Amino acid sequence: MTIIRQPSLFGIQELYDMAPPQKYDAIISTINLDKIYHAVTKKSRLGAPEELNYAAMIISIFVRYVERIPMIKDL
């Protein structure tokens, strides 16, 4: 069985040294949000209103993991 090592995007010390807004921008800019956005956007007129900000919801999930917020309701 082979071990695959994935290179890290940033060094841990670099992330600790960054201010929170800079840290979020650096992490989110490396992720392709278009595919995620296309997967979660509304496909029909039924259900939730069209005015939901899907991009902000996707970004908030990433911020939740970075800040180690345990519950979505705490976000």
Protein Blocks (a to p, Z undefined) as FASTA:
>chain_A
ZZdddddfbdfklmmmpcfklmmmmmmmmpcfklmmmmmmcfbfghjdfkbcfklmmmmm
mmmmmnopabfklZZ
